[in-house]
Amino acid sequence: METRFPFRDLENGSKNPLSGGSTIVSANPEVLQPSSVGTLDAGALFVLESKGNWWHAGYHLSTSIAAPAILSLPFAFAGLGWAPGIISLVLGASVTFYAYCLLSKVLEHLESKGNRHIRFREMAGDILGPNWNFFVVAPIQFAVCFGAVIGCTVLAGQSMKFIYAIYHPEGSMKLYEFIIVFGIVMMILSQFPSFHSLRFINLLSLLMCLGYSMCVVGGSIYAGWKVIVERPSPGFCS
């Protein structure tokens, strides 16, 4: 079963869901006439001509959400203790789920009015006005992206250095060298034209995230059981 996108369903003379009513001649971007694309830019045309299936979207989204920051949340909340930590995790997950539900409803409402958006800043400009688009939403979005990229790059370098130190305790490689290596790999991967081109890498990343989660759960159970077993019995206490 293949995921359906509105751009694929456009027939000759139908309305453009992104431009609020501009006429499109064909659903195939290769045969679109320059005068018929209206306000659609090259990025929007590329995104809407998706070649993936629903399971591709599934592990693209799972990989993007299950980032190192999310996987490290249990460790961050561990200092609160069992009850406060679990409550904090549940509250965080509930707020996130509620926010995504609201966002989905807004996107569906705008699409029903003929304005389908694929960028947050365009949606903010449609709802709040163009000033919010350029001076509020876009700077926040870019700041978050830059922070995430820098943080993930440094974290990846630290992880690579940690693995290197296990096998080469006396190795001479420094942290900045691993960061450079990771940055070069990211520069190579960034040359791929779309997420669909990275589907196998994202699938591998998803499997590694699942493996990481299972290892953490198994290690936690083992560590807890070991503490219980090695704890001296009250009968042998002096």
ROSE-802960 format. One record per residue (C-alpha): residue number from 1; residue in one letter; chain; x, z, y. Coordinates in steps of 0.5 Angstrom, whole numbers, padded with zeros to 4 digits. Each point is the difference from the previous one (the first is absolute). Layout:
% residues N
(rec NUM 'A' 'A' (X Z Y))
...
//
This chain:
% residues 238
(rec 1 'M' 'A' (0000 0000 0000))
(rec 2 'E' 'A' (0003 -0002 0007))
(rec 3 'T' 'A' (-0001 0004 0006))
(rec 4 'R' 'A' (-0004 -0004 0005))
(rec 5 'F' 'A' (0002 -0001 0007))
(rec 6 'P' 'A' (-0005 -0002 0006))
(rec 7 'F' 'A' (0005 -0006 0002))
(rec 8 'R' 'A' (0000 -0003 -0007))
(rec 9 'D' 'A' (-0008 0000 0001))
(rec 10 'L' 'A' (0000 -0004 0006))
(rec 11 'E' 'A' (-0004 -0006 0000))
(rec 12 'N' 'A' (0001 -0006 0004))
(rec 13 'G' 'A' (-0003 0002 0007))
(rec 14 'S' 'A' (0000 0008 -0001))
(rec 15 'K' 'A' (0002 0005 0004))
(rec 16 'N' 'A' (0006 0003 0001))
(rec 17 'P' 'A' (0000 0008 -0002))
(rec 18 'L' 'A' (0006 0001 0004))
(rec 19 'S' 'A' (-0001 -0003 0006))
(rec 20 'G' 'A' (-0008 0002 0001))
(rec 21 'G' 'A' (-0003 -0007 -0001))
(rec 22 'S' 'A' (0006 -0006 0001))
(rec 23 'T' 'A' (-0002 -0006 -0005))
(rec 24 'I' 'A' (0005 -0001 -0006))
(rec 25 'V' 'A' (0000 -0007 -0003))
(rec 26 'S' 'A' (0003 0002 -0007))
(rec 27 'A' 'A' (0001 0006 -0004))
(rec 28 'N' 'A' (0007 -0003 -0001))
(rec 29 'P' 'A' (0005 0002 0005))
(rec 30 'E' 'A' (0004 -0006 -0002))
(rec 31 'V' 'A' (-0005 -0005 0003))
(rec 32 'L' 'A' (-0002 0004 0006))
(rec 33 'Q' 'A' (0000 -0004 0006))
(rec 34 'P' 'A' (0003 0004 0006))
(rec 35 'S' 'A' (-0006 0000 0004))
(rec 36 'S' 'A' (-0004 0003 -0005))
(rec 37 'V' 'A' (0004 0006 -0001))
(rec 38 'G' 'A' (-0003 0004 0006))
(rec 39 'T' 'A' (0004 0006 0001))
(rec 40 'L' 'A' (0003 0001 -0007))
(rec 41 'D' 'A' (0007 0000 0000))
(rec 42 'A' 'A' (0005 -0001 -0005))
(rec 43 'G' 'A' (0001 0007 -0003))
(rec 44 'A' 'A' (-0008 0000 -0001))
(rec 45 'L' 'A' (0000 -0007 -0003))
(rec 46 'F' 'A' (0005 0003 -0005))
(rec 47 'V' 'A' (-0003 0006 -0001))
(rec 48 'L' 'A' (-0007 -0003 -0002))
(rec 49 'E' 'A' (0003 -0005 -0004))
(rec 50 'S' 'A' (0001 0005 -0006))
(rec 51 'K' 'A' (0002 -0002 -0007))
(rec 52 'G' 'A' (0000 0007 -0003))
(rec 53 'N' 'A' (-0005 0003 -0005))
(rec 54 'W' 'A' (-0004 0007 0001))
(rec 55 'W' 'A' (0006 0003 -0005))
(rec 56 'H' 'A' (0005 -0003 0005))
(rec 57 'A' 'A' (-0003 0004 0006))
(rec 58 'G' 'A' (-0001 0006 -0004))
(rec 59 'Y' 'A' (0007 0001 -0001))
(rec 60 'H' 'A' (0002 -0002 0006))
(rec 61 'L' 'A' (-0004 0005 0003))
(rec 62 'S' 'A' (0002 0005 -0005))
(rec 63 'T' 'A' (0007 -0001 0002))
(rec 64 'S' 'A' (0000 0000 0007))
(rec 65 'I' 'A' (-0004 0007 0000))
(rec 66 'A' 'A' (0004 0003 -0006))
(rec 67 'A' 'A' (0006 0001 0005))
(rec 68 'P' 'A' (0006 0005 0000))
(rec 69 'A' 'A' (-0004 0004 0005))
(rec 70 'I' 'A' (-0006 0000 -0004))
(rec 71 'L' 'A' (0003 0002 -0006))
(rec 72 'S' 'A' (0004 0006 0003))
(rec 73 'L' 'A' (-0006 0003 0003))
(rec 74 'P' 'A' (-0001 0005 -0006))
(rec 75 'F' 'A' (0007 0002 0001))
(rec 76 'A' 'A' (-0001 0001 0007))
(rec 77 'F' 'A' (-0006 0004 -0001))
(rec 78 'A' 'A' (0003 0004 -0006))
(rec 79 'G' 'A' (0003 0005 0005))
(rec 80 'L' 'A' (-0008 0002 0002))
(rec 81 'G' 'A' (-0001 0003 -0007))
(rec 82 'W' 'A' (-0005 -0003 -0005))
(rec 83 'A' 'A' (-0007 0002 0003))
(rec 84 'P' 'A' (0002 -0002 0008))
(rec 85 'G' 'A' (0004 -0006 -0003))
(rec 86 'I' 'A' (-0005 -0003 -0004))
(rec 87 'I' 'A' (-0005 0001 0005))
(rec 88 'S' 'A' (0004 -0003 0005))
(rec 89 'L' 'A' (0001 -0006 -0004))
(rec 90 'V' 'A' (-0007 -0001 -0002))
(rec 91 'L' 'A' (-0002 0001 0008))
(rec 92 'G' 'A' (0005 -0006 0001))
(rec 93 'A' 'A' (-0002 -0004 -0005))
(rec 94 'S' 'A' (-0007 0001 0003))
(rec 95 'V' 'A' (0001 -0002 0007))
(rec 96 'T' 'A' (0004 -0006 -0002))
(rec 97 'F' 'A' (-0006 -0003 -0005))
(rec 98 'Y' 'A' (-0005 0002 0006))
(rec 99 'A' 'A' (0004 -0004 0005))
(rec 100 'Y' 'A' (0001 -0006 -0005))
(rec 101 'C' 'A' (-0008 0000 -0001))
(rec 102 'L' 'A' (-0001 0000 0008))
(rec 103 'L' 'A' (0005 -0006 0001))
(rec 104 'S' 'A' (-0003 -0004 -0006))
(rec 105 'K' 'A' (-0007 0001 0003))
(rec 106 'V' 'A' (0003 -0002 0007))
(rec 107 'L' 'A' (0003 -0006 -0003))
(rec 108 'E' 'A' (-0006 -0002 -0004))
(rec 109 'H' 'A' (-0005 0001 0006))
(rec 110 'L' 'A' (0005 -0005 0004))
(rec 111 'E' 'A' (0000 -0005 -0005))
(rec 112 'S' 'A' (-0008 0000 -0001))
(rec 113 'K' 'A' (0000 -0002 0008))
(rec 114 'G' 'A' (0005 -0005 -0001))
(rec 115 'N' 'A' (0007 0003 0002))
(rec 116 'R' 'A' (0004 0001 -0006))
(rec 117 'H' 'A' (0007 0004 0001))
(rec 118 'I' 'A' (0006 0000 -0004))
(rec 119 'R' 'A' (0004 0004 0006))
(rec 120 'F' 'A' (-0001 0007 0002))
(rec 121 'R' 'A' (0002 -0002 0007))
(rec 122 'E' 'A' (-0005 -0006 0000))
(rec 123 'M' 'A' (-0006 0005 -0002))
(rec 124 'A' 'A' (0002 0005 0005))
(rec 125 'G' 'A' (0000 -0006 0005))
(rec 126 'D' 'A' (-0007 -0002 -0002))
(rec 127 'I' 'A' (-0003 0007 0000))
(rec 128 'L' 'A' (0004 0004 0006))
(rec 129 'G' 'A' (0002 -0006 0004))
(rec 130 'P' 'A' (0007 -0004 0001))
(rec 131 'N' 'A' (0003 0006 0004))
(rec 132 'W' 'A' (0000 0004 -0006))
(rec 133 'N' 'A' (0002 -0005 -0005))
(rec 134 'F' 'A' (0007 -0001 0004))
(rec 135 'F' 'A' (0001 0006 0003))
(rec 136 'V' 'A' (-0002 0005 -0005))
(rec 137 'V' 'A' (-0001 -0002 -0007))
(rec 138 'A' 'A' (0006 -0005 0000))
(rec 139 'P' 'A' (0005 0005 0002))
(rec 140 'I' 'A' (-0003 0005 -0005))
(rec 141 'Q' 'A' (0000 -0005 -0005))
(rec 142 'F' 'A' (0007 -0002 0001))
(rec 143 'A' 'A' (0003 0007 0001))
(rec 144 'V' 'A' (-0003 0002 -0007))
(rec 145 'C' 'A' (0003 -0007 -0003))
(rec 146 'F' 'A' (0007 0002 0003))
(rec 147 'G' 'A' (0000 0007 -0002))
(rec 148 'A' 'A' (-0002 -0002 -0007))
(rec 149 'V' 'A' (0005 -0005 -0001))
(rec 150 'I' 'A' (0006 0004 0002))
(rec 151 'G' 'A' (-0003 0006 -0004))
(rec 152 'C' 'A' (0000 -0004 -0006))
(rec 153 'T' 'A' (0006 -0003 0001))
(rec 154 'V' 'A' (0004 0006 0001))
(rec 155 'L' 'A' (-0004 0003 -0006))
(rec 156 'A' 'A' (0002 -0006 -0005))
(rec 157 'G' 'A' (0007 0001 0002))
(rec 158 'Q' 'A' (0000 0007 -0001))
(rec 159 'S' 'A' (-0003 -0001 -0007))
(rec 160 'M' 'A' (0005 -0005 -0002))
(rec 161 'K' 'A' (0006 0004 0002))
(rec 162 'F' 'A' (-0003 0006 -0004))
(rec 163 'I' 'A' (0000 -0005 -0006))
(rec 164 'Y' 'A' (0007 -0002 0001))
(rec 165 'A' 'A' (0002 0007 0001))
(rec 166 'I' 'A' (-0003 0002 -0007))
(rec 167 'Y' 'A' (0004 -0006 -0003))
(rec 168 'H' 'A' (0006 0001 0004))
(rec 169 'P' 'A' (0001 0007 0003))
(rec 170 'E' 'A' (0007 -0002 0003))
(rec 171 'G' 'A' (-0002 -0007 0003))
(rec 172 'S' 'A' (0002 -0002 0007))
(rec 173 'M' 'A' (-0007 -0003 0002))
(rec 174 'K' 'A' (-0003 0003 0006))
(rec 175 'L' 'A' (-0007 0000 0002))
(rec 176 'Y' 'A' (0000 -0005 0005))
(rec 177 'E' 'A' (0002 -0005 -0005))
(rec 178 'F' 'A' (-0006 0001 -0004))
(rec 179 'I' 'A' (-0004 -0001 0006))
(rec 180 'I' 'A' (0003 -0007 0001))
(rec 181 'V' 'A' (-0001 -0002 -0007))
(rec 182 'F' 'A' (-0007 0002 0000))
(rec 183 'G' 'A' (-0001 -0004 0007))
(rec 184 'I' 'A' (0003 -0006 -0002))
(rec 185 'V' 'A' (-0005 0000 -0006))
(rec 186 'M' 'A' (-0006 0001 0004))
(rec 187 'M' 'A' (0003 -0006 0005))
(rec 188 'I' 'A' (0000 -0004 -0006))
(rec 189 'L' 'A' (-0007 0002 -0003))
(rec 190 'S' 'A' (-0003 -0001 0008))
(rec 191 'Q' 'A' (0001 -0007 -0001))
(rec 192 'F' 'A' (-0005 -0001 -0005))
(rec 193 'P' 'A' (-0006 -0003 0003))
(rec 194 'S' 'A' (-0006 0005 -0002))
(rec 195 'F' 'A' (-0001 0006 -0004))
(rec 196 'H' 'A' (-0003 -0005 -0005))
(rec 197 'S' 'A' (0008 -0003 -0001))
(rec 198 'L' 'A' (0001 0008 -0001))
(rec 199 'R' 'A' (-0005 0001 -0005))
(rec 200 'F' 'A' (0005 0001 -0006))
(rec 201 'I' 'A' (0004 0005 0004))
(rec 202 'N' 'A' (-0006 0004 0002))
(rec 203 'L' 'A' (-0002 0000 -0007))
(rec 204 'L' 'A' (0007 0003 -0002))
(rec 205 'S' 'A' (-0001 0005 0006))
(rec 206 'L' 'A' (-0007 0002 -0002))
(rec 207 'L' 'A' (0003 0002 -0007))
(rec 208 'M' 'A' (0006 0003 0002))
(rec 209 'C' 'A' (-0005 0005 0005))
(rec 210 'L' 'A' (-0004 0001 -0007))
(rec 211 'G' 'A' (0006 0002 -0003))
(rec 212 'Y' 'A' (0003 0004 0005))
(rec 213 'S' 'A' (-0007 0004 0000))
(rec 214 'M' 'A' (0000 0001 -0007))
(rec 215 'C' 'A' (0007 0003 0000))
(rec 216 'V' 'A' (-0001 0004 0006))
(rec 217 'V' 'A' (-0006 0003 -0004))
(rec 218 'G' 'A' (0004 0001 -0007))
(rec 219 'G' 'A' (0005 0003 0004))
(rec 220 'S' 'A' (-0004 0005 0003))
(rec 221 'I' 'A' (-0004 0002 -0006))
(rec 222 'Y' 'A' (0007 0001 -0004))
(rec 223 'A' 'A' (0003 0004 0006))
(rec 224 'G' 'A' (-0006 0004 0000))
(rec 225 'W' 'A' (0000 0001 -0008))
(rec 226 'K' 'A' (0007 0002 0000))
(rec 227 'V' 'A' (-0001 0005 0005))
(rec 228 'I' 'A' (-0005 0003 -0004))
(rec 229 'V' 'A' (0004 0000 -0006))
(rec 230 'E' 'A' (0006 0003 0002))
(rec 231 'R' 'A' (-0004 0005 0004))
(rec 232 'P' 'A' (0002 0007 -0003))
(rec 233 'S' 'A' (-0006 0003 -0004))
(rec 234 'P' 'A' (-0002 0007 0003))
(rec 235 'G' 'A' (0001 0004 -0006))
(rec 236 'F' 'A' (0008 -0002 0000))
(rec 237 'C' 'A' (0000 0002 0008))
(rec 238 'S' 'A' (0004 0007 0001))
//
